[in-house]
Amino acid sequence: MSESPSRKKHTLMLDDRKRLVLTGAEDVSGFNEETIAVKTSAGNLMIKGSGLHIDRLNLETGDVTVDGAVNSLQYSGSDGSRSRFSKLFR
């Protein structure tokens, strides 16, 4: 019950697979031109593509904008500890 008010709303908008705007970002754990890893309030998000560039990043508000050719978006786990634990059993 106490989790709901503290959890940021997470939205994701992909425009023509070239511009990704998301809210609810809590951390960016790594990035390069082919992969961006973002921890969101809805789980860990892996963005894959080519020529990826973080255009805007504001972790206080949770806003992230990514430009480039987006090929895939993949969520894993609802928090970092759970997803690391689940990797042990793959």
N, C-alpha and C positions, 0 to 999 in steps of 0.2 A: 504494500500500500504506500509506503514512503518512497518507493522507487518511481512512481508515476510523476510526481511534481518535479523531481530533479532531472528526469530524463528529457533531453532536448528532442524536439520534433525533427525527424529526418525526412528530407525530400530529395529527390534526384530528378533532374531534367536533362535529357540528352537531345541536343539540337543538331539534326542532320549528321550524327556521328562525328561531329567536329568540335563541339563545344559542350562541356559537361558542367552543370551547375548543381552543387549539392549543399544541403544544410544539415546540421546535426553532427558535424565533424568534431572529434575530440582530440585527434592527434594524427600527424602524418609520420609514419614510422620509416618510410624510405621512398625514394623516387629516382627515376632516371627517364630517358626518352622513351622507354618501352614499357615500364611498369611503375605504378604509383600505388602505395599501400596506405589506406586511410582507415583509422579506427573511428567508427561512427556510433551513434547511440543505438543503432539497429544491428550492430555487429561489425566485423572487419570486412572492408571492401577492397578488393584487388581490381585495379583498373589496368587493362593491358591494351597496347596499341603501338603506334609509331609516331615519332615527333611530338610526344606528349610534353606539355609545358604547364606548370602551375602558374596561371595568370594572376589569381587572387587567392590569398590565404589569410583568414582571420579566425583564429581558434577561440577568441573571446566570444564571438558571435556564432561560431561554428560554420562559417561560410567558406566554400572552396570553389574556385572556377578553374577548369582544366581545358586547354586548347590542344588540338592535335587530332589524329585519326584514332578514334576509339574502336577497338575490335571486340573487347569483351569486358563484362562487369561480373564479378563473382563475390558473393558474400560467404563468410564462414564464421560460425559461432556468434554468440550474442555478447561475449566479452573475451578479452585476451587470454585469461587463464583457462577458460573452457576450451577454446580452440587449440591451445598448446597441448592440453591434456588429451584431446581427441586425436591429435596427430600421432600419439604413441600407439594407437590401436589400428592404424591403417596398414 
